[in-house]
């Protein structure tokens, strides 16, 4: 039994001592995302620059577990039919949990990785209808309003590269997950700290 423990420690020792740059990491960055909300009268495109934050634990050099918060931004649209129309607004966000696998490349300060997990998304939609009556076709008369909030959990994946020196690093990545039939595409540039 002692020999088995000793062999395990010797085998995992080089990777388990990944604490050279820290076992835990946290980071934040800017995102560019696109998503179409089809819940409203008119499809609303959420194409925005926004932000994200993440934290993870990397017990071995080749694997980590990570949690992300992603602001998916907001969007507005207007649709018109006959003598009526609607102004729509949508905004979204997501929490995601990933298992991250790092490629074994012989570069001490650069990592290439892929990640898979689940994203729990929320999409808020609202609209305000309006009517136009003759003879004044330029004035909008307010109509009914409505707002809804939809949530779901879907498969999420991503790829990226990061460079780090000592405890600080920078990360460039792409993530994607389904939001009720539409794909949220999120590209981000982040900074992070190991500790």
Rosetta silent file (secondary structure, phi, psi, omega in degrees, C-alpha in Angstrom):
SEQUENCE: XXXXXXXXXXXXXXXXXXXXXXXXXXXXXXXXXXXXXXXXXXXXXXXXXXXXXXXXXXXXXXXXXXXXXXXXXXXXXXXXXXXXXXXXXXXXXXXXXXXXXXXXXXXXXXXXXXXXXXXXXXXXXXXXXXXXXXXXXXXXXXXXXXXXXXXXXXXXXXXXXXXXXXXXXXXXXXXXXXXXXXXXXXXXXXXXXXX
SCORE:     score description
SCORE:     0.000 S_00000001
   1 L     0.000  -42.274  179.158    0.000    0.000    0.000 S_00000001
   2 H   -63.555  -35.779  178.951    2.848    2.378    0.862 S_00000001
   3 H   -66.006  -38.758  178.375    4.477    1.631   -2.485 S_00000001
   4 H   -63.847  -43.145  178.149    1.234    2.480   -4.306 S_00000001
   5 H   -63.500  -43.999  179.765    0.972    5.804   -2.465 S_00000001
   6 H   -62.800  -43.218  178.067    4.628    6.584   -3.196 S_00000001
   7 H   -64.344  -39.071  177.854    4.201    5.757   -6.903 S_00000001
   8 H   -63.760  -45.247  178.997    1.062    7.925   -7.078 S_00000001
   9 H   -62.328  -42.162  179.609    2.849   10.880   -5.458 S_00000001
  10 H   -66.974  -37.007 -179.285    5.807   10.479   -7.802 S_00000001
  11 H   -72.515  -41.290 -177.075    3.559   10.225  -10.853 S_00000001
  12 H   -92.664  -10.523 -177.457    1.322   13.165   -9.991 S_00000001
  13 H   -51.761  -51.491 -177.977    3.943   15.257   -8.240 S_00000001
  14 H   -62.042  -34.457  179.690    5.088   17.267  -11.279 S_00000001
  15 H   -85.654  -32.333 -178.641    1.536   18.160  -12.280 S_00000001
  16 H   -71.082  -19.828  178.403    0.146   18.604   -8.785 S_00000001
  17 L   -87.988   28.824  177.177    2.811   21.198   -8.070 S_00000001
  18 H   -61.379   -8.834 -178.803    1.186   23.485  -10.626 S_00000001
  19 H   -61.994    2.527  172.436    0.973   25.931   -7.731 S_00000001
  20 H   -50.245  -41.030  177.423    4.020   27.588   -9.275 S_00000001
  21 L  -109.272    6.700  178.225    1.513   30.104  -10.612 S_00000001
  22 L   107.572  147.144  179.027   -1.213   29.434   -8.080 S_00000001
  23 L   -83.127  -33.835 -177.252   -3.957   26.892   -7.594 S_00000001
  24 E  -109.668  155.544  174.469   -6.816   29.411   -7.919 S_00000001
  25 E  -146.947  150.889  175.331   -7.434   32.155  -10.452 S_00000001
  26 E  -135.766  152.384 -179.848   -9.894   34.996  -10.956 S_00000001
  27 E  -162.138  170.276  178.129  -10.371   37.278  -13.915 S_00000001
  28 E  -154.002  155.682 -179.406  -12.559   39.740  -15.773 S_00000001
  29 E  -164.109 -177.761  178.045  -12.734   41.072  -19.283 S_00000001
  30 E  -101.410  147.617 -177.904  -14.607   42.724  -22.102 S_00000001
  31 E  -124.979  156.088  167.739  -16.846   40.760  -24.456 S_00000001
  32 E  -126.745  115.079 -173.246  -18.288   41.109  -27.921 S_00000001
  33 E  -129.397  158.646  175.008  -21.410   38.983  -28.201 S_00000001
  34 E  -139.621  140.803 -178.091  -24.297   38.332  -30.566 S_00000001
  35 E  -163.467  142.966  176.757  -27.674   36.744  -29.880 S_00000001
  36 E  -112.684  124.794  175.896  -31.176   37.053  -31.381 S_00000001
  37 E   -93.787  116.285 -178.614  -34.213   37.178  -29.083 S_00000001
  38 L  -104.491   14.671 -179.384  -37.248   35.828  -30.959 S_00000001
  39 L   -75.709  -26.271 -173.165  -39.719   36.064  -28.062 S_00000001
  40 L   -85.406  179.938  174.364  -40.990   39.516  -29.033 S_00000001
  41 L   -57.548  -40.878  179.783  -43.152   40.761  -31.899 S_00000001
  42 L  -119.564  136.397  175.049  -39.923   41.520  -33.778 S_00000001
  43 L   -57.410  132.669 -177.572  -36.676   39.556  -33.436 S_00000001
  44 E  -111.957  123.537  178.975  -34.300   41.650  -31.350 S_00000001
  45 E   -89.034  124.389  173.690  -30.564   41.424  -31.955 S_00000001
  46 E  -100.232   92.061  178.236  -28.363   41.685  -28.887 S_00000001
  47 E  -120.225  103.571 -170.107  -25.020   42.652  -30.458 S_00000001
  48 E  -144.331  158.821  162.811  -22.989   44.407  -27.841 S_00000001
  49 E   -94.238  129.002 -177.143  -19.704   44.989  -26.179 S_00000001
  50 E  -143.583 -142.259 -174.718  -20.172   44.016  -22.556 S_00000001
  51 E  -147.733  165.705  175.405  -18.271   42.214  -19.780 S_00000001
  52 E  -147.948  162.621  174.464  -17.640   38.911  -18.060 S_00000001
  53 E  -140.769  150.707 -178.966  -16.023   37.611  -14.865 S_00000001
  54 E  -150.710  158.802  176.176  -14.673   34.171  -14.023 S_00000001
  55 E  -147.272  147.816 -178.736  -13.002   32.170  -11.272 S_00000001
  56 E  -155.703  170.323  174.416  -11.454   28.746  -11.305 S_00000001
  57 E  -128.377  133.003 -177.886   -9.312   26.152   -9.631 S_00000001
  58 E  -123.208   85.727 -175.247   -6.508   24.374  -11.507 S_00000001
  59 E   -72.178  -25.453  178.070   -5.310   21.435   -9.394 S_00000001
  60 E  -129.640  159.441 -176.697   -3.242   19.959  -12.234 S_00000001
  61 L   -62.634  -27.623 -172.364   -1.415   21.553  -15.153 S_00000001
  62 L  -100.093   -3.565 -178.093   -3.746   19.914  -17.684 S_00000001
  63 E  -148.283  148.749  175.843   -7.199   20.504  -16.148 S_00000001
  64 E  -145.814  161.854  172.357   -9.233   23.170  -14.337 S_00000001
  65 E  -120.108  133.194 -168.884  -12.803   23.740  -13.186 S_00000001
  66 E  -139.056  145.272  173.511  -14.186   27.197  -13.871 S_00000001
  67 E  -119.122  137.206 -178.215  -17.292   29.330  -13.258 S_00000001
  68 E  -126.521  146.566  164.445  -18.197   32.297  -15.509 S_00000001
  69 E  -118.208  128.929 -177.345  -20.696   35.138  -15.433 S_00000001
  70 E  -126.179  122.515  171.686  -21.393   36.663  -18.859 S_00000001
  71 E   -84.864  117.499 -176.777  -23.429   39.800  -19.514 S_00000001
  72 E   -86.396    1.908  176.770  -24.971   39.214  -22.956 S_00000001
  73 E    81.893 -164.487 -177.185  -25.885   42.868  -23.437 S_00000001
  74 E  -145.157  167.878  178.834  -29.159   44.333  -24.657 S_00000001
  75 E  -157.645  159.244  179.080  -30.937   45.337  -27.842 S_00000001
  76 E  -129.925  152.671  176.457  -33.936   47.236  -29.170 S_00000001
  77 E  -150.534  161.482  177.449  -36.151   46.789  -32.219 S_00000001
  78 E  -135.808  135.655  176.256  -39.261   48.295  -33.729 S_00000001
  79 E  -128.506  149.144 -177.416  -41.864   46.581  -35.886 S_00000001
  80 E  -134.831  134.754  177.282  -44.825   48.089  -37.725 S_00000001
  81 E  -144.784  127.052 -176.585  -47.924   46.425  -39.164 S_00000001
  82 L    51.935 -118.226 -178.395  -50.960   48.217  -40.636 S_00000001
  83 L  -109.505   31.322  179.894  -51.798   51.025  -38.199 S_00000001
  84 E  -146.419  167.301  178.980  -49.988   49.570  -35.201 S_00000001
  85 E  -164.244 -176.103  179.414  -46.502   48.636  -34.099 S_00000001
  86 E  -150.642  137.887  170.742  -44.365   47.658  -31.136 S_00000001
  87 E   -99.105  125.590 -176.028  -41.127   48.829  -29.573 S_00000001
  88 E  -116.901  153.267  177.384  -39.219   45.872  -28.135 S_00000001
  89 E  -142.616  139.715  177.653  -36.289   45.568  -25.738 S_00000001
  90 E  -139.619  147.006  171.122  -34.261   42.524  -24.668 S_00000001
  91 E  -146.243  153.470 -176.017  -31.325   41.881  -22.357 S_00000001
  92 E  -146.715  163.851  176.646  -29.610   38.705  -21.267 S_00000001
  93 E  -156.077  166.253 -179.655  -26.994   37.135  -19.030 S_00000001
  94 E  -151.535  145.613  166.281  -25.630   33.685  -18.258 S_00000001
  95 E  -106.276  134.461 -179.473  -23.823   31.712  -15.560 S_00000001
  96 E  -133.520  143.563  175.300  -21.647   28.924  -16.920 S_00000001
  97 E  -121.581  130.956 -173.824  -19.668   26.100  -15.309 S_00000001
  98 E  -130.078  151.883  160.178  -16.871   24.450  -17.297 S_00000001
  99 E  -102.465  126.401 -174.783  -14.282   21.728  -17.163 S_00000001
 100 E  -109.560  127.145  176.536  -11.205   23.176  -18.887 S_00000001
 101 E  -111.364  127.344 -177.624   -8.619   20.970  -20.600 S_00000001
 102 E  -100.404  136.225  178.161   -5.185   22.412  -21.422 S_00000001
 103 L   -73.717  141.575 -179.910   -3.097   21.154  -24.333 S_00000001
 104 L   -81.605   73.585  178.052    0.369   19.854  -23.412 S_00000001
 105 L   -96.253  144.922 -175.956    2.399   22.375  -25.419 S_00000001
 106 L   -83.061   46.699  177.206    6.054   22.981  -24.481 S_00000001
 107 L  -117.755  115.948 -172.208    5.617   26.726  -23.939 S_00000001
 108 L   -68.455  -23.190 -176.416    6.048   27.727  -20.286 S_00000001
 109 L  -113.837    2.461 -177.952    4.021   30.966  -20.406 S_00000001
 110 E  -123.748  135.628  176.484    1.350   30.113  -23.016 S_00000001
 111 E  -124.813  138.424  169.712   -1.646   27.770  -22.659 S_00000001
 112 E  -113.518  137.476 -173.306   -4.111   26.607  -25.317 S_00000001
 113 E  -147.846  161.959  170.047   -7.345   25.133  -24.004 S_00000001
 114 E  -130.347  154.864 -179.331  -10.848   23.920  -24.702 S_00000001
 115 E  -144.497  146.957  177.469  -13.744   23.808  -22.280 S_00000001
 116 E  -134.383  148.844  179.922  -17.143   22.138  -22.022 S_00000001
 117 E   179.074 -150.024 -179.395  -19.935   22.608  -19.527 S_00000001
 118 E  -128.468  142.666  176.230  -23.395   24.036  -18.927 S_00000001
 119 E  -117.796  128.958  174.971  -24.740   27.577  -19.211 S_00000001
 120 E  -102.694  105.481 -173.071  -27.749   28.777  -17.211 S_00000001
 121 E  -105.104  156.281  174.547  -29.082   31.732  -19.196 S_00000001
 122 E  -131.850  132.408  178.900  -31.727   34.384  -18.563 S_00000001
 123 E  -128.435  116.365  179.647  -33.368   36.428  -21.317 S_00000001
 124 E  -100.247  130.472 -177.982  -35.622   39.357  -20.389 S_00000001
 125 E  -129.853  142.273  175.598  -38.002   40.651  -23.057 S_00000001
 126 E  -147.197  154.726  174.744  -40.453   43.529  -23.071 S_00000001
 127 E  -145.765  153.709  172.484  -42.563   45.374  -25.596 S_00000001
 128 E  -126.091  116.723  178.897  -44.771   48.426  -25.774 S_00000001
 129 E   -81.898  155.043  174.891  -47.414   48.394  -28.478 S_00000001
 130 E  -144.325  160.105 -179.425  -48.634   51.574  -30.123 S_00000001
 131 E  -126.568  152.772  176.124  -51.377   52.586  -32.540 S_00000001
 132 L  -124.338  123.829 -177.835  -51.611   55.237  -35.234 S_00000001
 133 L  -110.523  141.488  174.286  -54.993   56.769  -35.961 S_00000001
 134 L   -71.935  153.706    4.784  -55.963   58.832  -38.980 S_00000001
 135 L   -89.351   -5.479 -176.825  -55.740   61.640  -39.822 S_00000001
 136 L   -90.208   91.731 -176.798  -52.588   62.171  -37.668 S_00000001
 137 L   -83.708    1.441 -178.184  -50.282   59.413  -38.888 S_00000001
 138 L   -98.460  -12.261 -176.087  -47.237   60.896  -37.128 S_00000001
 139 L  -100.537  129.316  175.853  -48.419   60.468  -33.545 S_00000001
 140 L   -92.007  125.263  176.647  -47.990   57.163  -31.717 S_00000001
 141 E  -100.383  123.906 -173.668  -50.775   56.384  -29.270 S_00000001
 142 E   -63.525  144.680  177.028  -49.615   53.984  -26.526 S_00000001
 143 E  -121.700 -156.687 -177.350  -51.071   50.507  -26.350 S_00000001
 144 E   -68.133  154.452  176.257  -50.558   47.501  -24.095 S_00000001
 145 E  -122.606  156.172  179.121  -47.181   46.627  -22.599 S_00000001
 146 E  -154.414  150.333  174.768  -45.793   43.287  -21.571 S_00000001
 147 E  -142.638  144.421  179.499  -42.578   41.865  -20.140 S_00000001
 148 E  -138.555  158.719  175.355  -41.352   38.302  -19.743 S_00000001
 149 E  -133.242  126.295 -178.709  -38.287   36.552  -18.407 S_00000001
 150 E  -118.267  143.055  177.340  -37.132   33.204  -19.784 S_00000001
 151 E  -133.430  158.880  177.222  -34.446   30.912  -18.398 S_00000001
 152 E  -168.244  166.893  177.760  -32.863   27.672  -19.501 S_00000001
 153 E  -126.214  126.696 -176.473  -29.808   25.464  -19.147 S_00000001
 154 E  -139.688  160.318  175.919  -27.881   24.333  -22.222 S_00000001
 155 E   -59.624  138.255  179.079  -24.599   22.765  -23.257 S_00000001
 156 E  -131.494  148.936  178.198  -21.763   25.291  -23.517 S_00000001
 157 E  -146.481  165.117  178.953  -18.287   25.068  -25.018 S_00000001
 158 E  -164.505  163.073  174.152  -15.318   27.278  -25.680 S_00000001
 159 E  -137.077  156.083  179.586  -11.741   27.506  -26.924 S_00000001
 160 E  -173.405  177.916  176.142   -8.993   29.932  -26.059 S_00000001
 161 E  -140.619  146.058  178.110   -5.389   30.835  -25.438 S_00000001
 162 E  -141.353  149.864  175.861   -3.774   32.557  -22.488 S_00000001
 163 E  -125.677  142.329 -176.974   -0.356   33.914  -21.630 S_00000001
 164 E  -145.955  144.491  173.447    0.898   34.481  -18.090 S_00000001
 165 E  -129.806  123.247 -176.411    3.984   35.752  -16.325 S_00000001
 166 L    57.396 -122.876 -175.071    4.239   35.102  -12.614 S_00000001
 167 L   -95.378   -4.870 -175.082    0.740   35.640  -11.139 S_00000001
 168 E  -110.715  149.879  179.122   -0.757   37.796  -13.931 S_00000001
 169 E  -156.175  171.886  177.504   -2.051   36.812  -17.331 S_00000001
 170 E  -131.789  145.689 -172.738   -4.189   37.703  -20.318 S_00000001
 171 E  -135.656  136.507  174.197   -6.738   35.452  -22.057 S_00000001
 172 E  -121.752  124.896 -176.464   -8.432   35.482  -25.471 S_00000001
 173 E  -150.077  164.386  176.271  -11.370   33.110  -25.914 S_00000001
 174 E  -127.685  134.675  177.754  -14.577   32.214  -27.723 S_00000001
 175 E  -130.461  151.984  178.063  -17.640   30.631  -26.061 S_00000001
 176 E  -148.103  143.934  174.203  -20.983   29.460  -27.464 S_00000001
 177 E  -159.548  157.859 -177.294  -24.244   28.074  -26.077 S_00000001
 178 E   -83.126  138.024  173.833  -27.860   27.826  -27.137 S_00000001
 179 E  -127.317   91.022  178.414  -30.448   30.325  -25.888 S_00000001
 180 L    52.112   51.084  176.070  -33.885   29.033  -26.900 S_00000001
 181 L    92.589  -11.458  176.556  -32.957   28.126  -30.460 S_00000001
 182 E  -114.261  143.459 -178.269  -30.520   30.968  -31.039 S_00000001
 183 E   -91.736  127.753  171.545  -26.776   30.647  -30.441 S_00000001
 184 E   -84.710  118.503  177.424  -25.047   33.092  -28.117 S_00000001
 185 E  -107.129  120.812 -174.278  -21.592   33.761  -29.587 S_00000001
 186 E  -128.459  116.789  172.256  -19.230   35.399  -27.113 S_00000001
 187 E  -106.842  139.966 -176.436  -15.651   36.499  -27.844 S_00000001
 188 E  -143.865  152.854  172.807  -13.702   37.975  -24.937 S_00000001
 189 E  -125.188  120.550 -171.725  -10.389   39.496  -23.936 S_00000001
 190 E  -132.182  160.586  168.925   -9.669   39.167  -20.202 S_00000001
 191 E  -115.997  151.825 -179.648   -6.999   39.624  -17.598 S_00000001
 192 E  -146.681  162.196  177.685   -6.577   37.227  -14.683 S_00000001
 193 E  -126.218  135.395  172.938   -4.579   36.649  -11.506 S_00000001
 194 E   -96.332  143.528  174.918   -3.305   33.364  -10.088 S_00000001
 195 L  -153.069    0.000    0.000   -3.024   32.945   -6.345 S_00000001
